[in-house]
């Protein structure tokens, strides 16, 4: 039931949920006061990272709900959040995020509807340091030169039908240039042919040929990539 005096409007936007992965463990390890400090700092970082048209709708414990005018703005905002949170150092937990573009009802500064709920469910599927999105988000990421991995059809709790999800290869607060483990060529993440995770390590490739060579014998290539190289 709508409260007397409140007004509702339909809005089209990109909705995103971003939270602190492992926040419960942090609370147990460091105590309530330190955990509260981290959550408050996360909210401050979010406000400082907002771009034109972006909005911090609300904080929900260790999470924030954000809206952006379009998918490209949503991707850019989450990338800024990842970079700024990583700059906080080891005491700050990794972030994870879920994004979806659609329509919702806006009332009294809050947003409601299936699109908002879907963004929340997408976020719940993300691992620490991972950004997941639906197709409109993936399209915007690709247009910005961000590599995107298709995860396939993923059933989400309390969401009708299965939804295709995509993982965005955003740089999580690192300025180092990865080196292709096969040909030893420095790789620009934005133009990378692909990336693979092997035993907790992330490897980037300059070409599909190198990616295939790595996949044929990942243990050997992973070990070789970690060997120190000496100059004559």
C-alpha positions in Angstrom: 0.0 0.0 0.0 1.4 3.4 -1.0 1.8 5.9 1.9 -0.3 9.1 1.7 1.7 11.8 0.0 4.2 9.5 -1.6 4.6 9.5 -5.3 5.9 6.7 -7.6 7.7 7.0 -10.9 8.9 4.5 -13.4 12.6 4.7 -14.1 15.0 3.0 -16.5 18.5 2.6 -15.1 21.3 0.3 -14.3 21.0 -1.2 -10.9 23.9 -2.6 -9.0 24.6 -4.3 -5.7 28.2 -4.2 -4.4 29.2 -5.8 -1.2 32.2 -6.7 0.9 33.1 -10.4 0.3 34.0 -12.2 3.5 32.5 -9.4 5.8 31.2 -12.0 8.3 34.6 -13.5 8.6 36.1 -10.1 9.1 33.7 -9.3 11.8 34.6 -12.5 13.6 38.3 -11.9 13.3 38.5 -8.1 14.0 35.4 -7.5 16.1 32.2 -5.4 15.6 33.9 -2.0 15.9 36.5 -2.6 13.2 33.9 -4.2 10.9 31.6 -1.2 11.3 34.5 1.1 10.5 35.2 -0.8 7.2 31.5 -0.7 6.3 31.3 3.0 6.9 34.5 3.5 4.9 33.0 1.5 2.0 30.0 3.8 2.0 32.3 6.9 1.9 34.3 5.4 -1.0 31.0 4.8 -2.9 29.8 8.3 -2.5 33.2 9.7 -3.6 33.2 7.4 -6.7 29.8 8.5 -8.0 29.8 10.1 -11.5 27.2 12.3 -13.2 23.8 10.7 -12.9 25.0 8.0 -10.5 23.2 7.6 -7.2 23.9 5.7 -3.9 20.3 4.6 -3.1 21.1 3.1 0.2 23.6 1.1 2.3 22.5 -2.4 3.5 25.0 -3.5 6.2 28.1 -4.4 4.2 26.5 -3.7 0.8 25.4 -0.7 -1.3 22.6 -0.4 -3.8 23.6 2.0 -6.7 21.8 3.3 -9.8 23.4 4.7 -12.9 21.8 6.2 -16.0 23.0 3.5 -18.3 25.0 0.3 -18.4 28.3 1.9 -19.5 28.1 4.3 -16.5 27.3 1.3 -14.2 30.4 -0.6 -15.4 32.6 2.5 -15.0 31.3 3.1 -11.5 32.0 -0.4 -10.3 35.5 -0.3 -11.8 36.2 2.9 -9.8 34.9 1.2 -6.7 37.2 -1.8 -7.2 40.2 0.5 -7.7 39.5 2.7 -4.7 38.8 -0.2 -2.4 41.9 -2.0 -3.4 43.9 1.2 -2.6 42.7 0.8 1.0 45.2 -2.1 1.5 45.0 -5.6 2.8 42.6 -4.7 5.7 39.8 -4.0 3.2 37.9 -7.0 2.0 37.6 -7.7 -1.8 34.4 -6.5 -3.4 31.9 -8.4 -5.5 29.2 -6.9 -7.6 26.1 -7.7 -9.7 24.6 -5.4 -12.4 21.4 -5.3 -14.4 19.8 -2.7 -16.6 16.0 -2.4 -16.6 13.0 -0.6 -15.3 11.8 -0.2 -11.7 9.6 1.9 -9.5 11.2 4.8 -7.7 9.4 6.0 -4.5 10.6 8.1 -1.7 14.2 7.9 -2.9 14.2 4.1 -3.0 13.8 1.7 -6.0 11.7 -1.4 -6.2 10.9 -4.1 -8.7 12.0 -7.2 -10.6 15.1 -5.4 -12.2 16.4 -4.5 -8.7 15.8 -8.0 -7.4 17.6 -9.5 -10.4 20.6 -7.3 -9.7 20.7 -8.5 -6.2 20.5 -12.2 -7.3 23.3 -11.6 -9.8 25.5 -10.1 -7.1 24.9 -13.2 -4.9 26.4 -15.4 -7.6 29.7 -13.4 -7.8 32.9 -14.6 -6.1 35.2 -12.2 -4.3 36.7 -9.7 -6.7 34.3 -10.6 -9.4 31.7 -8.5 -11.3 28.8 -10.2 -12.9 26.2 -8.7 -15.2 23.3 -9.6 -17.5 23.5 -9.2 -21.3 23.0 -5.3 -21.4 25.9 -5.0 -19.0 28.1 -7.4 -21.0 27.4 -5.5 -24.2 28.4 -2.2 -22.5 31.6 -3.7 -21.2 32.6 -5.1 -24.6 31.9 -1.7 -26.2 34.4 -0.2 -23.6 37.0 -2.8 -24.5 36.6 -4.9 -21.4 37.0 -8.6 -21.9 33.8 -10.6 -21.0 33.4 -14.3 -20.2 30.1 -15.9 -20.9 29.0 -18.1 -18.0 26.0 -19.5 -19.7 22.4 -19.9 -18.4 22.4 -19.6 -14.7 19.2 -20.3 -12.6 18.8 -17.7 -9.9 16.8 -18.0 -6.7 13.3 -16.6 -6.9 13.9 -15.4 -10.5 11.5 -16.8 -13.2 13.5 -18.5 -15.9 17.2 -18.9 -16.4 19.3 -15.9 -17.0 22.5 -15.7 -19.1 25.3 -14.2 -16.9 28.6 -12.7 -17.9 31.8 -12.1 -15.9 33.6 -8.8 -16.6 37.4 -8.8 -16.6 37.7 -5.6 -14.7 41.1 -4.6 -13.2 40.8 -5.0 -9.5 43.1 -2.3 -8.2 46.2 -3.4 -9.9 48.4 -1.4 -12.2 50.9 -4.1 -13.1 51.0 -5.5 -16.6 50.5 -9.2 -16.8 52.8 -11.3 -19.0 51.5 -14.1 -21.3 52.9 -17.3 -19.6 53.5 -18.9 -23.0 55.2 -16.3 -25.2 56.3 -14.0 -22.3 54.7 -10.9 -24.1 53.2 -8.1 -21.8 49.4 -8.2 -22.2 47.1 -5.2 -22.0 44.0 -6.6 -20.1 41.6 -4.5 -22.2 42.9 -6.0 -25.4 43.7 -9.5 -24.1 42.6 -12.5 -26.2 41.6 -14.3 -23.0 42.3 -15.2 -19.4 42.3 -18.5 -17.4 42.4 -19.2 -13.8 44.6 -22.1 -12.7 45.0 -23.2 -9.1 44.1 -19.7 -7.8 46.3 -17.8 -10.2 45.1 -15.7 -13.1 46.9 -15.9 -16.5 46.3 -13.5 -19.4 47.0 -14.3 -23.1 47.9 -12.2 -26.1 46.4 -14.7 -28.5 44.1 -17.7 -28.6 47.1 -19.7 -29.8 48.9 -19.0 -26.5 45.7 -19.7 -24.5 45.4 -23.1 -26.2 49.0 -23.9 -25.6 48.6 -23.1 -21.9 45.4 -25.2 -21.7 47.2 -28.2 -23.2 49.7 -28.3 -20.3 48.8 -25.7 -17.6 50.9 -27.2 -14.9 54.1 -26.8 -16.9 53.4 -23.3 -18.2 52.3 -22.1 -14.7 55.6 -23.3 -13.2 57.7 -21.9 -16.0 55.9 -18.5 -15.7 57.0 -18.3 -12.0 60.7 -19.1 -12.7 63.0 -16.2 -12.3 64.5 -15.0 -15.6 68.1 -13.9 -15.6 69.8 -11.7 -18.1 73.2 -12.5 -19.6 
